[in-house]
Amino acid sequence: RISQADVTTVLEKLHQELKAQTRDSKTDQHHLLRKAFHYVTATLFKPLQLNIRSSGPSRKISEVTHRVLQELFALLVGGDGFAPPRIRLLSAALVRELSAGDTPYFFRDNFGGDFSQYDSNKVKYFMPVLSELSNSKL
């Protein structure tokens, strides 16, 4: 059984990996992304909005989720050598699972929300996710 603490731990590891970009092998990074995606989906993870008053485990998972989303954004819009397509696709899927039904603000606010400003070779990986999140209230 995967607990909330397990999800938090794997997301923290993913955050550190994405931030440091230390692995020589993209296979290892892909494996960690797959593990995080599995943990998040297997536990029916429900993202929480960061609440200043919350404490303990819920605040910790909210904070680490926010940091992971920021790193995934950097990975998705980064240079071509930064991540191969399979990692970008998995990252976009993880963004969808970690988002609280809303488009993360860093996707909305970058370029004033004008997605045509993004590199068209990269936007194809995350535009379906952004469209789904933007229209989630339909």
C-alpha positions in Angstrom: 0.0 0.0 0.0 1.3 3.4 -0.9 0.8 6.1 1.7 0.7 9.9 1.5 4.2 9.9 3.0 5.4 7.6 0.2 3.9 10.0 -2.4 5.6 13.0 -0.6 8.9 11.1 -0.5 8.9 10.2 -4.2 7.9 13.7 -5.2 10.7 15.2 -3.1 13.2 12.9 -4.8 11.8 13.9 -8.2 12.0 17.6 -7.3 15.7 17.2 -6.3 16.4 15.2 -9.5 14.7 17.7 -11.7 16.3 20.7 -10.0 19.9 19.2 -10.0 19.7 17.5 -13.4 22.6 15.3 -12.1 21.8 12.0 -13.7 23.9 11.1 -16.8 21.2 8.7 -17.9 17.8 9.9 -19.0 16.7 6.3 -18.4 17.1 6.9 -14.7 15.2 10.2 -14.9 12.4 8.5 -16.9 12.2 5.7 -14.3 11.8 8.2 -11.5 9.1 10.1 -13.4 7.3 6.8 -14.0 7.5 5.9 -10.3 6.1 9.3 -9.3 3.3 9.0 -11.8 2.5 5.5 -10.5 2.5 6.6 -6.9 0.3 9.7 -7.6 -2.2 7.7 -9.7 -2.2 4.5 -7.6 -3.1 6.5 -4.4 -5.8 8.5 -6.1 -3.8 11.5 -5.1 -5.9 14.6 -4.7 -3.9 17.8 -5.1 -4.5 20.4 -2.5 -4.2 24.1 -2.9 -1.4 25.5 -0.7 -3.0 26.7 2.4 -1.0 28.9 4.8 -3.0 27.6 7.8 -2.6 24.0 7.0 0.1 22.1 8.8 1.9 18.8 8.9 1.7 16.3 6.0 -0.9 18.2 3.9 1.2 21.4 3.9 4.3 19.4 3.1 2.8 17.6 0.1 1.3 20.9 -1.2 4.7 22.6 -1.0 6.6 19.7 -2.7 3.8 19.4 -5.4 4.2 23.1 -6.2 8.0 22.8 -6.5 7.7 19.7 -8.7 5.2 21.5 -10.9 7.7 24.4 -11.3 10.5 22.0 -12.3 8.2 20.1 -14.7 7.4 23.4 -16.3 11.1 24.2 -16.8 11.6 20.7 -18.2 8.7 21.1 -20.6 9.7 24.5 -22.0 13.5 23.8 -21.8 15.9 23.3 -24.6 15.9 20.3 -26.9 18.8 18.6 -25.1 17.1 19.0 -21.8 14.6 16.2 -22.1 13.7 13.6 -24.8 10.1 13.3 -26.0 9.2 10.4 -23.7 10.2 12.4 -20.7 8.3 15.4 -21.9 5.1 13.3 -22.5 5.4 11.7 -19.0 6.0 15.1 -17.5 2.9 16.6 -19.1 0.9 13.6 -17.7 2.3 14.2 -14.3 1.4 17.9 -14.5 -2.2 16.9 -15.2 -2.3 14.6 -12.2 -0.6 17.1 -9.8 -2.6 20.1 -10.8 -5.7 20.9 -8.7 -7.9 21.1 -11.7 -6.4 24.5 -12.7 -3.8 25.5 -15.1 -0.6 26.1 -13.1 0.0 29.8 -12.9 3.5 29.6 -14.4 2.0 28.2 -17.6 -0.7 30.9 -17.6 1.6 33.8 -16.7 4.5 33.1 -19.0 4.3 35.2 -22.1 1.1 36.8 -20.7 -0.7 33.5 -21.3 -0.1 33.7 -25.1 0.8 30.1 -25.9 1.8 31.0 -29.4 4.9 32.5 -27.9 6.1 29.1 -26.7 8.3 27.0 -29.0 5.9 25.0 -31.2 8.1 22.0 -31.0 7.7 21.9 -27.3 4.1 23.1 -26.8 2.7 20.0 -28.4 3.8 18.0 -25.3 1.8 20.1 -22.8 -0.9 22.0 -24.8 -3.4 19.1 -24.5 -2.9 19.1 -20.7 -3.3 22.9 -20.5 -6.4 22.8 -22.7 -7.9 20.0 -20.5 -7.1 22.0 -17.3 -8.4 25.3 -18.7 -11.7 23.7 -19.7 -12.1 21.5 -16.6 -15.2 23.3 -15.6 -17.1 22.5 -18.7 
